Structure formats: structure tokens, C-alpha cells
């Protein structure tokens, strides 16, 4: 923009100036954009306030969920104690009680099982015989399998010589308990044992025998099919174990 000889600025040609209507429209657009940005800022501030309020609830919520988890886990442990106690009493015929002692270590919950008898508490591994360990091991495996997602874990359990410390005359009671619990929880159990066939003949649905074979190395034979009674001599009928006495662990 050039000035005249007196230094006055040269005014632009009025024809180059925008019309008042165009200026009004531009002003209206700027006002609308400013209002939209202001509303967006207010909305963002409100959203931020809600997020901060939600985060402020996180510690209390976490503590409440932890408390609920502890209570639910405590209920499950009570059912496990009852189930294992019934199993020990039903098999060994002894008035023993299974107790689960919980403690927290480094933020994790640890469970230790103990046996209470006559007011005295003994450690399962160091204070009890192998028969108690056999029974608890079987019970915990059945309970654990019942808690797993059946869509990812087949309800099938293999017990390899879990009766190794039991006296032969107690094996039928163990098999009766396994059969009753597995039937109630919908599990299929394969028991591998070196005990006499007679100990299983009254409760097992099927019995297979393994024997050496010159042709195949090992020969598998079906000794008892579903619904059949084994013809072993000297067999002893296992006592009935009521499935209704097994607490629901689902």
C-alpha cells in the first residue's frame, strides 16, 4: 500500500473489500466454530472428571473384589474340607478331620492341609501315613478337575497307583468313593493299580488287564465290561458310598 506525497496511506479500492453480507457470514461461522470448540472443551472436561472419579474408586473396588474372592474361596475350602473328611472317614473308618489353613505370602494365597484327630493337629506329609496322602491326593485331583472349564478340559482323570499305600482290604472303599464322586461330578476316571482284581470288581465299570506278550510286548485284555460282574474269587463287596453325601463343588 503506497501513500501520497503527504505520507497519508492509500486506501484500498472499495471494490476490493468484501461485502458486509460476506463479512457477516464469516463472523457467524467463526462464532459457531468457537461455540462448538467451547462445548467440546466442556464435554472433555466432564469426561475427564468422570474418569478421575472412576479411578478414585479403583482402590476401594479392588479391596471389595479381593474380599469377595476371599469369601468365595473360603466357602470352596469349607466344601473341600467336608468332602475330604468324608472320604477319609469312609475309607479308613477313623474320626479324622481335614483342615485347610490359609495364609498370604507376597500377595498370594497359600493353602496348607492338616489333619485334626483327638484335638491334635498334624501335618499331612510328616505326621500322617501314606494312606491319608493317597486319599487326599485323589480327592484334590477330583475337585480340581471339577472346577475346570469343560470346554477346554476333558473331564477325564488318570490315577496312577493312587492306592499304593493303602492296605488291600481298604482298596474297595477307595474305589467306591471315587466311583460315587466321579458319578456326581460327571467325571471319567482311569485307575491304574497293582492290587488284586477282586478289589475293583464290584465298582469298576470296566476292568482291563495288561500282560506280557511275545508278539506284541504288552497285551491288553478286557476283563470286565460295562454292566458285567467280574468272576474273581475271594472278592469283597465295597460298601455303598452315597453320592448325595458329596457336597456340590460346581
C-alpha positions in Angstrom: 0.0 0.0 0.0 1.6 3.3 -1.1 1.0 6.7 0.3 0.6 10.1 -1.3 3.1 12.9 -1.2 1.9 14.0 2.3 2.5 10.5 3.8 -1.1 9.5 4.1 -1.8 5.8 3.4 -3.5 5.0 0.2 -6.9 3.4 0.9 -7.8 0.2 -0.9 -10.2 0.3 -3.7 -13.7 -0.1 -2.2 -14.4 -2.6 -4.9 -11.8 -5.0 -3.4 -13.3 -5.0 0.0 -15.6 -8.0 0.9 -19.3 -7.2 1.1 -20.9 -6.7 4.5 -23.0 -9.8 3.9 -19.9 -11.9 3.3 -18.3 -10.5 6.5 -21.4 -11.2 8.4 -21.4 -14.8 7.2 -17.7 -15.2 8.1 -18.4 -13.8 11.6 -21.3 -16.2 12.0 -19.1 -19.2 11.0 -16.4 -18.1 13.5 -19.0 -17.7 16.2 -20.4 -21.2 15.5 -16.9 -22.7 15.5 -16.0 -21.0 18.7 -19.2 -22.3 20.3 -18.5 -25.8 19.1 -15.0 -25.8 20.4 -16.1 -24.4 23.8 -18.8 -27.1 24.0 -16.2 -29.7 23.1 -13.8 -28.4 25.8 -16.6 -28.6 28.4 -17.5 -32.1 27.3 -13.9 -33.2 27.5 -13.6 -31.7 31.0 -16.7 -33.5 32.2 -15.4 -36.8 30.7 -12.0 -36.3 32.4 -13.8 -35.6 35.7 -15.8 -38.8 35.3 -12.6 -40.8 34.6 -10.9 -39.4 37.6 -13.8 -40.1 39.8 -13.8 -43.7 38.5 -10.1 -44.1 39.1 -10.6 -42.8 42.6 -13.0 -45.7 43.2 -10.4 -48.3 42.0 -8.6 -48.9 45.3 -11.9 -49.5 47.2 -13.3 -51.6 44.4 -10.2 -53.7 44.3 -10.3 -54.2 48.0 -14.0 -55.2 47.8 -13.4 -57.7 45.0 -10.5 -59.2 46.9 -12.7 -59.6 50.0 -15.4 -61.3 47.9 -12.9 -63.6 46.3 -11.5 -64.5 49.8 -15.1 -65.2 51.0 -15.9 -67.4 47.9 -12.6 -69.2 48.2 -13.3 -69.7 51.9 -16.7 -71.3 51.0 -15.0 -73.6 48.5 -12.3 -74.6 51.0 -15.0 -75.4 53.5 -16.7 -77.8 51.0 -13.3 -79.3 50.2 -12.6 -79.9 53.9 -16.0 -81.6 54.2 -15.5 -83.7 51.1 -12.0 -84.9 52.1 -13.1 -85.6 55.7 -15.9 -87.8 54.5 -13.6 -89.6 52.2 -11.0 -90.3 54.9 -13.7 -91.5 57.3 -15.4 -93.6 54.7 -12.2 -95.3 53.7 -10.2 -95.6 56.8 -13.0 -95.6 59.3 -11.2 -93.1 61.5 -12.6 -90.0 63.1 -10.2 -87.6 61.4 -11.0 -84.1 60.2 -9.3 -82.3 57.3 -8.5 -78.7 57.9 -7.3 -76.1 55.3 -5.0 -73.4 56.8 -4.8 -70.3 54.6 -2.1 -67.6 54.7 -0.9 -64.8 52.5 2.7 -64.7 51.3 4.0 -62.0 49.0 0.4 -61.1 48.0 -0.5 -64.7 47.1 -2.8 -67.0 49.0 -1.3 -70.3 50.1 -3.3 -73.3 51.5 -1.9 -76.0 53.7 -3.9 -79.0 54.6 -3.7 -80.5 58.0 -5.3 -83.5 59.8 -7.1 -83.0 63.2 -7.6 -86.0 65.4 -8.5 -86.1 69.0 -7.8 -82.4 69.4 -4.3 -82.7 67.9 -3.3 -81.2 64.6 -0.8 -83.0 62.4 0.9 -82.1 59.1 -0.4 -84.2 56.2 3.1 -85.0 54.8 5.1 -85.5 58.0 2.5 -86.6 60.6 0.3 -89.0 58.7 0.8 -92.3 56.9 0.8 -92.8 53.2 -2.8 -93.9 53.1 -4.0 -90.4 54.1 -1.8 -88.8 51.5 -3.3 -91.2 48.9 -6.8 -90.3 49.8 -6.2 -86.5 49.9 -4.3 -86.7 46.6 -7.2 -88.4 44.9 -9.7 -86.0 46.4 -7.9 -82.9 45.4 -7.4 -84.1 41.9 -11.1 -84.9 41.5 -12.1 -81.5 43.0 -9.6 -79.6 40.8 -10.8 -81.3 37.6 -14.4 -80.5 38.6 -13.5 -76.7 38.7 -12.0 -76.5 35.3 -13.8 -75.3 32.2 -15.2 -78.4 30.4 -14.9 -76.6 27.1 -11.1 -76.6 27.4 -10.5 -79.6 29.7 -11.9 -83.0 29.1 -13.5 -84.4 32.3 -11.1 -87.3 32.4 -8.6 -88.2 35.2 -5.9 -90.8 35.4 -4.9 -92.1 38.8 -1.7 -94.0 38.6 -1.2 -96.2 41.7 -3.0 -93.8 44.0 -3.8 -96.8 46.2 -0.1 -97.8 46.7 -0.1 -97.1 50.4 -3.5 -98.5 51.2 -4.0 -101.8 52.8 -5.6 -104.2 50.3 -8.7 -104.5 52.3 -9.2 -100.7 52.1 -9.0 -100.5 48.3 -12.7 -101.3 47.7 -13.7 -98.4 49.9 -11.4 -96.1 47.9 -12.8 -97.3 44.6 -16.4 -96.8 46.0 -15.6 -93.2 46.9 -14.0 -92.5 43.6 -17.0 -94.0 41.7 -19.5 -92.0 43.7 -17.7 -88.7 43.4 -16.9 -89.2 39.7 -20.6 -90.0 39.0 -21.9 -86.9 40.8 -19.3 -84.6 39.2 -19.6 -86.1 35.7 -16.0 -87.3 35.5 -14.4 -90.3 33.9 -11.6 -91.9 35.9 -9.0 -94.4 34.9 -7.4 -96.2 37.9 -4.1 -97.9 37.4 -3.3 -100.4 40.2 -1.2 -103.4 41.1 -3.8 -104.7 43.6 -5.9 -107.8 43.0 -8.7 -107.6 40.5 -11.1 -108.6 43.3 -10.6 -105.2 44.9 -12.2 -103.4 42.0 -14.7 -105.9 40.6 -17.8 -104.6 42.4 -17.5 -100.9 41.5 -15.5 -100.5 38.3 -17.5 -100.2 35.1 -14.7 -101.8 33.0 -11.5 -103.6 34.0 -8.6 -104.1 31.7 -5.6 -106.3 32.3 -2.0 -105.8 31.0 0.1 -108.9 30.5 3.4 -109.7 28.7 3.2 -110.8 25.1 5.9 -112.3 23.0 4.2 -111.0 19.8 3.2 -107.5 20.9 5.3 -106.9 24.0 2.2 -106.0 26.1 -1.2 -107.4 25.6 -4.4 -105.5 26.7 -7.4 -107.6 27.7 -10.9 -106.6 28.7 -11.6 -108.5 31.9 -14.9 -106.9 32.7 -17.2 -104.8 30.5 -19.9 -102.3 31.5 -22.7 -104.0 33.5 -20.8 -107.2 34.0 -19.6 -108.7 37.2 -16.0 -110.0 37.5 -15.6 -113.6 38.4 -12.7 -113.2 40.7 -12.6 -115.4 43.7 -12.4 -114.1 47.2 -13.9 -110.8 46.1 -15.1 -108.4 48.7 -18.1 -106.1 48.1 -17.3 -102.5 48.6 -19.6 -100.6 51.0 -22.1 -98.3 49.3 -21.0 -94.6 49.3 -23.9 -92.3 48.9 -23.3 -89.7 46.2 -25.7 -87.4 47.9 -23.2 -87.0 50.7 -20.7 -85.4 48.3 -21.0 -81.6 48.5 -21.6 -79.8 45.2 -18.3 -78.3 44.1 -19.6 -76.8 40.8 
